[in-house]
Amino acid sequence: MSAPLPSDPATDPSFSDMLETRPSLKMDARDGLLFEGVPLHVIAAAVGTPCWITGAETLRRRAKALRAAFEARNLPVTMHFAMKSQDHQATLTILRQCGYGVDIVSGGEMQRALHAGIQPSGIVFSGVGKSDAELRAAVEHDIAQINVESVEELYRLDDIARACGRVARAALRVNPDVDADTHDKISTGRAGDKFGIEHRRAVALYGEAASLKNVRLVGLAVHLGSQMLTAGPFREGYARLADMVREIRAAGHTVEAVDCGGGLGIRYRDEIAPSPDMLAGVIAETLGDLDVRLSIEPGRWLSAPTGILLTRVIETKAGNPDFVVLDAAMNDLARPSLYESWHGIMPVAPSGLTSPTKLWDIVGPVCESSDIFARDRALPVDTKRGDLIALLDTGAYGSVMSSTYNTRPLAAQVLIDNGKWEIIRQRQSVAELIAAETVPEWLTAKDDHG
Ligand SMILES: *Cc1c(COP(=O)(O)O)cnc(C)c1O
């Protein structure tokens, strides 16, 4: 679980600690903070701030490491990137080239995935409320698998597939009632959470579904939670899943596939992050001998460390506490205000590593008290207006959660790849925001008549 605000200055990692655990970040004596070898001050000067930066090599490295962990155990596993964590076309293109499919949670994500060249056979559709239109689109594209979250959805899918003249492949998303030991707002696999089908009910339903003509159940799916840091909840959840597979088979039904979901956590602060090998080991141990097609749906583990949010100090404000006001805010990066999550906050200037520090409250300019990135956080004593600051590990659930609250247009995005970099999404303009709005004529008519 991420440490709640305020951060604890006594145990927060130092800037050197943060660099040591992030191979894509380096402090250069002349150019300051580098991400994948590119000086951040160069990008800030050219693109402005706030600005999201994605490192292509970091993403490829992680995609390969995750795959390698399963290959090392001779465990064939299909990878579906949970694209809700980071849905940019460039990210999807890189992962497609690494052999990944996607886990989608909306029809919009399906369109994005198809546009990035991901084949329907590489798309799995999860989500607790899929509309008729979304299910129809998924059936018509003949995507790999629809993870059904309720009895009602199963029958609705059968109706929709019949109307389309198709047979949809589906898995039952089961709720194994396991406490993922993560933040309450990102737990998904407990009995009271809204996700999935209660496990006893699922075994019976699997049998019932055999009579459906337009849905073919291929197996079971789970997603236990997010930012999971230990093997225990994975082992418990997957062991229950394995029991269910055996029960369903004992009742005479076929189970071909098991989708293990996502949830693998990363180090934001000082967490002991689990390795892909831990996940591979637990899956091998609990599900390895079932003779099923296995798949996983990692999101955060792949994308979080590939991103930083680059921002500039608008103002420092002396008081008790002293404030650093950044030009990035909760509308850009929502996680600290939403989940009280801890993100590394680093000065970009070369002097950042050596300057004496003091504790600041680091906030955005949005008119909400919850627009706080960190309380009691160390930054150089002489932090001042105009300084560049990097918010680390913002590649997952970062840009995708941005809003335009306070008429703050969506920030620009940049991709770094092997020393090259390019803007991959232009900064939105206020004019674009206004252009999307219309005023009914009857309102403007009142102006004319004074
Ligand atoms: C969000 C989600 C994931 C990815 O979770 P991470 O914690 O980012 O790995 C995977 N599967 C489903 C169904 C999800 O909703």
The ligand as an ORCA input file, in Angstrom:
! r2SCAN-3c Opt
* xyz 0 1
  C      -7.186     -2.308    -13.705
  C      -7.240     -3.710    -14.140
  C      -6.066     -4.411    -14.407
  C      -4.697     -3.821    -14.219
  O      -4.383     -3.571    -12.879
  P      -2.897     -3.119    -12.479
  O      -2.949     -3.015    -11.009
  O      -2.655     -1.813    -13.143
  O      -1.973     -4.178    -12.950
  C      -6.174     -5.705    -14.875
  N      -7.383     -6.297    -15.048
  C      -8.540     -5.657    -14.783
  C      -9.820     -6.350    -14.986
  C      -8.501     -4.349    -14.330
  O      -9.649     -3.713    -14.058
*
